[in-house]
């Protein structure tokens, strides 16, 4: 899982060049952008079956977890060629939805500042029929 130098001297993780690889994305743990990309590559075989065939919302935090973050679920002008762009009819009022069907797309999302991946509870081919439920239990800070 070690990074290999790419054409532009960016470390290569699963075919994706990682810019600013030493950028600390979590000051508390010291985790870097490169380490997050390597982690997702390492767990890709377990992760991608849960992501594939489902629209995706990503949380991007270009300045790390302590900086400003935002949800994104439409491709807009974002350039991620390995991310699948879904049919416009699924959300006609907005830019096309995105979907990560491969670990390469996930690593590419990390390159773009993604720190979290949230799938929809329905598959993109049956968007109106959810087939799973997720309980997000956030503990009380006290």
MDAnalysis code that builds the backbone (N, CA, C; Angstrom):
import MDAnalysis as mda
import numpy as np

u = mda.Universe.empty(426, n_residues=142, atom_resindex=np.repeat(np.arange(142), 3), trajectory=True)
u.add_TopologyAttr("name", ["N", "CA", "C"] * 142)
u.add_TopologyAttr("resid", np.arange(1, 143))
u.add_TopologyAttr("resname", ["UNK", "UNK", "UNK", "UNK", "UNK", "UNK", "UNK", "UNK", "UNK", "UNK", "UNK", "UNK", "UNK", "UNK", "UNK", "UNK", "UNK", "UNK", "UNK", "UNK", "UNK", "UNK", "UNK", "UNK", "UNK", "UNK", "UNK", "UNK", "UNK", "UNK", "UNK", "UNK", "UNK", "UNK", "UNK", "UNK", "UNK", "UNK", "UNK", "UNK", "UNK", "UNK", "UNK", "UNK", "UNK", "UNK", "UNK", "UNK", "UNK", "UNK", "UNK", "UNK", "UNK", "UNK", "UNK", "UNK", "UNK", "UNK", "UNK", "UNK", "UNK", "UNK", "UNK", "UNK", "UNK", "UNK", "UNK", "UNK", "UNK", "UNK", "UNK", "UNK", "UNK", "UNK", "UNK", "UNK", "UNK", "UNK", "UNK", "UNK", "UNK", "UNK", "UNK", "UNK", "UNK", "UNK", "UNK", "UNK", "UNK", "UNK", "UNK", "UNK", "UNK", "UNK", "UNK", "UNK", "UNK", "UNK", "UNK", "UNK", "UNK", "UNK", "UNK", "UNK", "UNK", "UNK", "UNK", "UNK", "UNK", "UNK", "UNK", "UNK", "UNK", "UNK", "UNK", "UNK", "UNK", "UNK", "UNK", "UNK", "UNK", "UNK", "UNK", "UNK", "UNK", "UNK", "UNK", "UNK", "UNK", "UNK", "UNK", "UNK", "UNK", "UNK", "UNK", "UNK", "UNK", "UNK", "UNK", "UNK", "UNK", "UNK"])
u.atoms.positions = np.array([
    [0.791, -1.198, 0.000],
    [0.000, 0.000, 0.000],
    [0.834, 1.263, 0.000],
    [2.095, 1.158, -0.230],
    [2.898, 2.368, -0.208],
    [2.650, 3.180, -1.470],
    [2.782, 4.481, -1.321],
    [2.585, 5.376, -2.444],
    [3.766, 5.256, -3.395],
    [3.475, 5.357, -4.680],
    [4.511, 5.317, -5.687],
    [4.537, 6.667, -6.382],
    [5.719, 7.143, -6.747],
    [5.752, 8.428, -7.432],
    [5.048, 8.329, -8.770],
    [4.246, 9.325, -9.079],
    [3.537, 9.382, -10.344],
    [4.260, 10.302, -11.303],
    [3.653, 10.538, -12.458],
    [4.272, 11.367, -13.484],
    [4.570, 12.767, -12.973],
    [3.713, 13.324, -12.160],
    [3.895, 14.693, -11.695],
    [4.466, 14.726, -10.285],
    [5.120, 13.670, -9.860],
    [5.712, 13.508, -8.534],
    [4.677, 13.493, -7.419],
    [3.439, 13.304, -7.751],
    [2.401, 13.094, -6.747],
    [2.423, 11.617, -6.387],
    [2.272, 11.283, -5.120],
    [2.163, 9.852, -4.789],
    [0.944, 9.252, -5.493],
    [1.097, 8.063, -5.995],
    [0.033, 7.367, -6.701],
    [-0.607, 6.369, -5.752],
    [-1.904, 6.496, -5.577],
    [-2.658, 5.559, -4.733],
    [-3.761, 4.968, -5.601],
    [-3.610, 3.714, -5.953],
    [-4.616, 3.042, -6.769],
    [-4.852, 3.692, -8.117],
    [-3.821, 4.323, -8.676],
    [-3.964, 4.971, -9.977],
    [-4.339, 6.432, -9.914],
    [-4.490, 6.973, -8.725],
    [-4.859, 8.386, -8.554],
    [-3.687, 9.126, -7.924],
    [-3.262, 10.207, -8.550],
    [-2.207, 11.043, -7.989],
    [-2.779, 11.893, -6.859],
    [-2.119, 11.896, -5.728],
    [-2.600, 12.629, -4.553],
    [-1.784, 13.912, -4.397],
    [-2.425, 15.051, -4.577],
    [-1.757, 16.329, -4.370],
    [-1.756, 16.657, -2.873],
    [-0.764, 17.402, -2.438],
    [-0.651, 17.779, -1.023],
    [-0.794, 16.559, -0.108],
    [-0.033, 15.503, -0.357],
    [-0.216, 14.251, 0.387],
    [0.039, 14.374, 1.887],
    [0.861, 15.309, 2.304],
    [1.180, 15.448, 3.730],
    [0.238, 16.415, 4.454],
    [-0.768, 16.930, 3.733],
    [-1.738, 17.820, 4.382],
    [-2.433, 17.058, 5.505],
    [-2.364, 17.596, 6.699],
    [-3.016, 16.970, 7.851],
    [-4.507, 17.268, 7.743],
    [-5.303, 16.208, 7.706],
    [-6.748, 16.396, 7.600],
    [-7.444, 16.253, 8.943],
    [-6.736, 15.710, 9.941],
    [-7.272, 15.588, 11.292],
    [-6.145, 15.875, 12.280],
    [-6.167, 17.080, 12.833],
    [-5.092, 17.501, 13.745],
    [-5.008, 16.616, 14.983],
    [-6.148, 16.116, 15.459],
    [-6.144, 15.293, 16.668],
    [-5.354, 14.000, 16.479],
    [-5.535, 13.337, 15.351],
    [-4.831, 12.077, 15.102],
    [-3.555, 12.267, 14.292],
    [-3.463, 13.385, 13.587],
    [-2.326, 13.618, 12.710],
    [-2.479, 12.968, 11.344],
    [-3.652, 12.403, 11.055],
    [-3.886, 11.715, 9.785],
    [-3.743, 12.676, 8.613],
    [-3.104, 12.184, 7.554],
    [-2.885, 12.995, 6.359],
    [-3.824, 12.567, 5.237],
    [-3.885, 13.410, 4.238],
    [-4.674, 13.106, 3.046],
    [-4.176, 11.813, 2.392],
    [-2.871, 11.632, 2.319],
    [-2.312, 10.417, 1.747],
    [-2.719, 9.185, 2.550],
    [-2.674, 9.272, 3.859],
    [-3.057, 8.126, 4.695],
    [-4.530, 7.767, 4.505],
    [-5.394, 8.771, 4.361],
    [-6.811, 8.484, 4.141],
    [-6.998, 7.777, 2.794],
    [-6.321, 8.251, 1.769],
    [-6.413, 7.606, 0.454],
    [-5.918, 6.162, 0.533],
    [-4.804, 5.946, 1.214],
    [-4.271, 4.591, 1.363],
    [-5.214, 3.703, 2.163],
    [-5.858, 4.257, 3.174],
    [-6.817, 3.483, 3.977],
    [-7.986, 3.018, 3.100],
    [-8.577, 3.959, 2.349],
    [-9.704, 3.577, 1.499],
    [-9.288, 2.541, 0.459],
    [-8.085, 2.664, -0.075],
    [-7.597, 1.653, -1.013],
    [-7.479, 0.295, -0.318],
    [-6.979, 0.284, 0.913],
    [-6.791, -0.968, 1.658],
    [-8.113, -1.660, 1.979],
    [-9.154, -0.906, 2.254],
    [-10.448, -1.504, 2.609],
    [-11.415, -1.544, 1.424],
    [-10.912, -1.253, 0.246],
    [-11.751, -1.167, -0.945],
    [-12.596, -2.390, -1.234],
    [-12.043, -3.589, -1.020],
    [-12.812, -4.809, -1.293],
    [-14.031, -4.931, -0.373],
    [-13.942, -4.402, 0.824],
    [-15.078, -4.428, 1.758],
    [-16.008, -3.232, 1.545],
    [-15.429, -2.116, 1.164],
    [-16.196, -0.877, 1.041],
    [-17.051, -0.811, -0.210],
    [-16.471, -1.133, -1.348],
    [-17.184, -0.895, -2.609],
    [-18.505, -1.650, -2.760],
    [-18.684, -2.856, -2.225],
    [-20.012, -3.464, -2.350],
    [-21.116, -2.651, -1.657],
    [-20.757, -1.882, -0.655],
    [-21.750, -1.062, 0.051],
    [-22.026, 0.256, -0.672],
    [-21.107, 0.674, -1.522],
    [-21.259, 1.924, -2.272],
    [-21.823, 1.704, -3.664],
    [-21.432, 0.628, -4.303],
    [-21.779, 0.393, -5.704],
    [-23.285, 0.386, -5.923],
    [-23.673, 0.964, -7.032],
    [-25.072, 0.995, -7.479],
    [-25.978, 1.855, -6.606],
    [-25.395, 2.764, -5.810],
    [-26.192, 3.653, -4.977],
    [-25.728, 5.093, -5.173],
    [-26.674, 6.029, -5.342],
    [-26.266, 7.432, -5.380],
    [-25.488, 7.764, -4.108],
    [-24.607, 8.711, -4.224],
    [-23.674, 9.010, -3.160],
    [-23.708, 10.491, -2.805],
    [-23.682, 10.766, -1.518],
    [-23.438, 12.115, -1.013],
    [-22.076, 12.067, -0.350],
    [-21.234, 13.029, -0.679],
    [-19.902, 13.069, -0.083],
    [-19.792, 14.299, 0.801],
    [-18.997, 14.182, 1.850],
    [-18.678, 15.329, 2.685],
    [-17.257, 15.717, 2.322],
    [-17.137, 16.932, 1.803],
    [-15.817, 17.438, 1.426],
    [-15.354, 18.438, 2.478],
    [-14.114, 18.309, 2.873],
    [-13.496, 19.202, 3.860],
    [-12.095, 19.531, 3.365],
    [-11.987, 20.436, 2.397],
    [-10.682, 20.730, 1.797],
    [-9.612, 21.164, 2.797],
    [-10.020, 21.760, 3.908],
    [-9.059, 22.200, 4.931],
    [-9.017, 21.264, 6.129],
    [-9.519, 20.042, 5.978],
    [-9.508, 19.068, 7.062],
    [-10.769, 19.106, 7.892],
    [-10.852, 18.197, 8.858],
    [-12.075, 18.035, 9.642],
    [-12.387, 19.237, 10.526],
    [-11.390, 20.030, 10.848],
    [-11.636, 21.211, 11.670],
    [-12.015, 22.434, 10.848],
    [-11.897, 22.339, 9.528],
    [-12.244, 23.448, 8.650],
    [-13.691, 23.356, 8.192],
    [-14.030, 24.208, 7.271],
    [-15.385, 24.210, 6.714],
    [-15.588, 22.948, 5.882],
    [-16.756, 22.336, 6.013],
    [-17.079, 21.151, 5.218],
    [-18.446, 21.343, 4.584],
    [-18.708, 20.561, 3.539],
    [-19.993, 20.668, 2.852],
    [-20.347, 19.338, 2.207],
    [-21.673, 19.089, 2.093],
    [-22.187, 17.902, 1.413],
    [-22.237, 18.187, -0.078],
    [-21.973, 17.177, -0.853],
    [-22.109, 17.281, -2.297],
    [-22.659, 15.964, -2.812],
    [-23.700, 16.042, -3.625],
    [-24.234, 14.816, -4.221],
    [-24.449, 14.945, -5.718],
    [-24.156, 16.101, -6.245],
    [-24.263, 16.331, -7.682],
    [-22.875, 16.602, -8.233],
    [-22.666, 16.209, -9.478],
    [-21.327, 16.357, -10.036],
    [-20.977, 17.804, -10.325],
    [-21.936, 18.592, -10.780],
    [-21.635, 19.977, -11.113],
    [-20.426, 20.054, -12.023],
    [-19.478, 20.918, -11.686],
    [-18.260, 21.059, -12.490],
    [-17.100, 20.252, -11.923],
    [-17.385, 19.427, -10.941],
    [-16.356, 18.613, -10.315],
    [-15.790, 17.609, -11.317],
    [-14.479, 17.526, -11.406],
    [-13.826, 16.619, -12.351],
    [-13.339, 15.370, -11.627],
    [-14.145, 14.319, -11.687],
    [-13.774, 13.023, -11.130],
    [-14.164, 11.973, -12.168],
    [-13.268, 11.694, -13.127],
    [-13.633, 10.796, -14.225],
    [-13.969, 9.362, -13.821],
    [-13.531, 8.912, -12.636],
    [-13.843, 7.547, -12.221],
    [-15.168, 7.448, -11.462],
    [-15.736, 8.583, -11.114],
    [-17.030, 8.622, -10.434],
    [-18.113, 8.473, -11.506],
    [-19.029, 7.580, -11.292],
    [-20.126, 7.395, -12.259],
    [-21.113, 8.545, -12.102],
    [-21.504, 9.125, -13.205],
    [-22.483, 10.208, -13.217],
    [-23.807, 9.587, -13.651],
    [-24.837, 9.763, -12.836],
    [-26.111, 9.087, -13.074],
    [-27.013, 9.869, -14.026],
    [-28.034, 9.191, -14.486],
    [-28.983, 9.767, -15.431],
    [-29.642, 11.015, -14.847],
    [-29.739, 12.036, -15.636],
    [-30.324, 13.318, -15.224],
    [-31.764, 13.164, -14.735],
    [-32.485, 12.180, -15.221],
    [-33.894, 11.992, -14.851],
    [-34.076, 11.641, -13.370],
    [-33.015, 11.183, -12.690],
    [-33.132, 10.839, -11.272],
    [-33.320, 12.079, -10.395],
    [-32.837, 13.227, -10.847],
    [-32.975, 14.489, -10.103],
    [-32.966, 15.623, -11.124],
    [-34.061, 15.757, -11.878],
    [-34.069, 16.660, -13.036],
    [-33.834, 18.138, -12.720],
    [-34.073, 18.548, -11.507],
    [-33.918, 19.963, -11.149],
    [-32.485, 20.345, -10.790],
    [-31.586, 19.388, -10.731],
    [-30.209, 19.643, -10.294],
    [-29.203, 19.013, -11.261],
    [-27.941, 19.260, -11.000],
    [-26.895, 18.582, -11.756],
    [-27.012, 17.079, -11.487],
    [-26.382, 16.287, -12.306],
    [-26.503, 14.829, -12.206],
    [-25.875, 14.294, -10.922],
    [-26.539, 13.279, -10.353],
    [-26.060, 12.619, -9.141],
    [-24.807, 11.796, -9.438],
    [-24.057, 11.501, -8.379],
    [-22.824, 10.733, -8.535],
    [-22.929, 9.396, -7.811],
    [-22.057, 8.470, -8.210],
    [-22.037, 7.133, -7.635],
    [-20.617, 6.584, -7.736],
    [-20.128, 5.994, -6.668],
    [-18.782, 5.414, -6.645],
    [-18.897, 3.896, -6.738],
    [-18.625, 3.356, -7.909],
    [-18.721, 1.917, -8.123],
    [-17.375, 1.211, -7.989],
    [-16.315, 1.965, -7.719],
    [-14.984, 1.369, -7.624],
    [-14.171, 2.079, -6.550],
    [-13.154, 1.385, -6.058],
    [-12.266, 2.003, -5.069],
    [-11.494, 3.150, -5.713],
    [-11.263, 3.085, -7.005],
    [-10.580, 4.185, -7.697],
    [-11.404, 5.465, -7.581],
    [-12.711, 5.361, -7.728],
    [-13.577, 6.535, -7.571],
    [-13.515, 7.070, -6.149],
    [-13.419, 6.186, -5.167],
    [-13.338, 6.599, -3.766],
    [-12.027, 7.346, -3.513],
    [-10.918, 6.800, -3.993],
    [-9.619, 7.464, -3.816],
    [-9.625, 8.807, -4.546],
    [-10.245, 8.850, -5.689],
    [-10.379, 10.100, -6.444],
    [-11.163, 11.135, -5.630],
    [-12.194, 10.690, -4.931],
    [-12.968, 11.594, -4.080],
    [-12.106, 12.136, -2.936],
    [-11.251, 11.290, -2.356],
    [-10.329, 11.742, -1.308],
    [-9.399, 12.812, -1.876],
    [-8.917, 12.595, -3.088],
    [-8.060, 13.585, -3.738],
    [-8.768, 14.943, -3.814],
    [-10.081, 14.926, -3.953],
    [-10.862, 16.161, -4.043],
    [-11.306, 16.676, -2.673],
    [-10.762, 16.123, -1.597],
    [-11.054, 16.629, -0.264],
    [-12.177, 15.929, 0.464],
    [-12.603, 14.775, -0.029],
    [-13.689, 14.032, 0.614],
    [-13.179, 13.312, 1.856],
    [-13.955, 13.428, 2.939],
    [-13.612, 12.715, 4.169],
    [-14.690, 11.714, 4.573],
    [-15.911, 11.881, 4.050],
    [-17.002, 10.951, 4.376],
    [-17.763, 10.599, 3.116],
    [-18.290, 9.376, 3.087],
    [-19.100, 8.869, 1.989],
    [-20.434, 8.410, 2.560],
    [-21.530, 8.917, 2.008],
    [-22.871, 8.550, 2.476],
    [-23.690, 8.066, 1.279],
    [-24.062, 6.801, 1.299],
    [-24.891, 6.284, 0.209],
    [-26.362, 6.547, 0.506],
    [-27.111, 6.549, -0.555],
    [-28.557, 6.588, -0.406],
    [-28.995, 5.190, 0.010],
    [-30.181, 5.079, 0.538],
    [-30.698, 3.789, 0.989],
    [-31.458, 3.053, -0.107],
    [-31.381, 3.578, -1.310],
    [-31.977, 2.924, -2.474],
    [-30.904, 2.814, -3.546],
    [-31.057, 1.826, -4.401],
    [-30.132, 1.666, -5.521],
    [-30.515, 2.653, -6.627],
    [-29.568, 3.005, -7.439],
    [-29.840, 3.985, -8.491],
    [-30.815, 3.466, -9.540],
    [-30.936, 2.154, -9.696],
    [-31.894, 1.616, -10.656],
    [-33.288, 1.430, -10.059],
    [-33.417, 1.657, -8.744],
    [-34.722, 1.580, -8.052],
    [-34.778, 2.700, -7.019],
    [-34.558, 3.904, -7.447],
    [-34.385, 5.037, -6.540],
    [-35.609, 5.289, -5.665],
    [-36.767, 4.866, -6.131],
    [-38.002, 5.101, -5.373],
    [-38.343, 3.944, -4.431],
    [-37.445, 2.942, -4.300],
    [-37.709, 1.779, -3.449],
    [-36.512, 1.485, -2.543],
    [-36.380, 2.207, -1.436],
    [-35.255, 1.944, -0.520],
    [-35.251, 0.487, -0.080],
    [-34.042, -0.064, 0.065],
    [-33.930, -1.464, 0.468],
    [-33.070, -1.644, 1.714],
    [-32.756, -0.553, 2.385],
    [-32.051, -0.654, 3.656],
    [-32.305, 0.608, 4.467],
    [-31.984, 0.498, 5.751],
    [-32.173, 1.610, 6.669],
    [-30.898, 1.755, 7.497],
    [-30.552, 2.975, 7.837],
    [-29.362, 3.236, 8.634],
    [-29.769, 4.061, 9.847],
    [-29.361, 3.620, 11.022],
    [-29.585, 4.381, 12.240],
    [-28.298, 5.120, 12.557],
    [-28.345, 6.436, 12.557],
    [-27.173, 7.262, 12.852],
    [-27.324, 7.767, 14.275],
    [-26.689, 7.097, 15.207],
    [-26.819, 7.425, 16.628],
    [-25.648, 8.286, 17.055],
    [-25.898, 9.574, 17.204],
    [-24.864, 10.489, 17.656],
    [-24.971, 10.634, 19.161],
    [-23.924, 10.249, 19.879],
    [-23.981, 10.329, 21.341],
    [-24.005, 11.773, 21.819],
    [-24.620, 11.984, 22.961],
    [-24.649, 13.288, 23.588],
    [-23.222, 13.651, 23.989],
    [-22.741, 14.861, 23.658],
    [-21.362, 15.239, 23.998],
    [-21.034, 15.118, 25.487],
    [-22.022, 15.227, 26.356],
    [-21.786, 15.115, 27.802],
    [-21.561, 13.644, 28.163],
])
